[in-house]
Amino acid sequence: MKYRRFHDEVLDALRHLGKPSLGLHMAKDRRSALRYVGIRVPALRQRVREGFSFYHQDPKTVLAIWDELWMNSEWGDVLFAAAEHYKPILRKRVEPEYWPVMKHWVKRVENWCHSDVLSGLYSRLLEAHPAHVMPELRCWNTHPALWPRRVSLVSLIHYTGKNAVFLGPDVVLPMIDNCVHDDRYYIQKAVGWVLREMWRVYPDEIQAYVEAAMDRMPSGAFSRAIERRDRREQDELRALRRRAV
C-alpha cells in the first residue's frame, strides 16, 4: 500500500485500546473473515476524533488515505475508523468528490456491521446528491449479491429517529418491492426496517403497501415492519396475513 505507514499508525492506535478475545468474538458474531482488534465503538470513535498524523494534509489526500485503508486493510476496525472519520463530516457537508471514491467501498462489505455503517454514509451522500447516488443504488437493488442489495435499501433512511426519513414512498417503495420476495435474512431485516421507519411518516401509503404485499413478504420482513404498530393493529395485520398466505 502507498500509505502503509498510515495504516499501521491507525491499526496500532486501535490495538492499544482493543482486547484480542473481544476481537475474536466480533469476527465470529459478524461471520466476518476480517480480523478485529476488539475495540468497542465509543472508544474507537473517540480515538478517531483525537486524530492521526495525516489529518493535517489537504482533504483530498486524507480521502485518498482513508480510501486505501478501507479498500485494502484486513482489519475490520480500520474500516470502521474510516467510516467514523466521515460520519460527522457528512452530517454537516457533502463534498462532490466523496461519492466517486466512496461508492467503491461497497466492494469490501462482507458482514452486516460494515454494511450498515457504510449505508449510514451513503444515506447522507444520497440526500445531498440524489442524481449521482440514486442510479448506483438502483443498480445494486437488482444485484444478486447480498450486501450491495442490502446497502441499496438501508441507505434510503438516516438510521432511526425523528429525521430518518427524507425520501417519499414513490422513490422508496419500488426499491422495497424489488426485494420483498428475497428471503435472505439480512434482506428481510432491511425491508422490514425501511418499511417501519417510513410508516411513521407516511402511515397510509405504507400500510396500504404492506397489506397489498403481505402475501409475498417473508415473515421476518413483515414482523420487523409492524413492530412499532400498537398491539391491536399488529393483531389485525397478522390476521390479514394469515388469510392472505
Secondary structure, DSSP 8 states (H G I E B T S, - for coil): -TTHHHHHHHHHHHHHH--HHHHHHHHHHHT-SSB-----HHHHHHHHHH--GGGGS-HHHHHHHHHHHHHH-SBHHHHHHHHHHHHHHHHH---TTHHHHHGGGGGG--SHHHHHHHHHHHHHHHHH-HHHHHHHHHHHHT-SSHHHHHHHHHTTB-SSSTT-B-S-HHHHHHHHHHHTT---HHHHHHHHHHHHHHHHH-HHHHHHHHHHHTTTS-HHHHHHHHTTS-HHHHHHHHHHHHHH-
